[in-house]
């Protein structure tokens, strides 16, 4: 029973620390005056812009 309590506390701590409200995204304004395609690179966490 003690082990279950420790495991539940550990899982709860992981869940609460993974829900972070601080979003560190950069505000980037692009002036695109042409038809463009935005490609999301999931592994690199970047976005590419193709003309």
C-alpha positions in Angstrom: 0.0 0.0 0.0 2.9 2.3 0.8 4.4 1.7 -2.7 1.1 2.5 -4.3 1.0 5.8 -2.5 4.5 6.7 -3.5 3.8 5.8 -7.2 0.6 7.8 -7.2 2.4 10.8 -5.7 5.2 10.5 -8.4 2.7 10.3 -11.2 0.7 13.2 -9.9 3.9 15.3 -9.6 4.8 14.5 -13.2 1.3 15.4 -14.5 1.2 18.8 -12.6 4.7 19.8 -13.7 4.1 18.9 -17.3 1.1 21.3 -17.5 3.1 24.5 -17.8 1.1 27.7 -18.6 4.3 29.7 -19.4 4.3 29.6 -23.2 7.8 30.6 -24.5 6.7 31.1 -28.1 8.3 33.9 -30.1 6.1 36.5 -31.7 7.3 36.6 -35.3 5.5 38.7 -37.8 6.2 37.9 -41.4 5.4 40.2 -44.2 4.5 37.7 -47.0 3.1 39.4 -50.1 3.1 36.3 -52.3 1.4 32.9 -52.4 3.3 30.8 -49.9 3.3 27.4 -48.3 4.0 26.9 -44.6 5.6 23.5 -43.7 5.7 22.4 -40.1 8.8 20.4 -39.3 7.7 18.2 -36.3 11.1 16.8 -35.4 12.9 20.2 -35.4 9.9 22.2 -34.0 10.4 24.7 -36.8 8.3 26.2 -39.6 9.5 26.6 -43.2 8.2 29.1 -45.6 8.2 28.2 -49.3 7.7 30.6 -52.2 
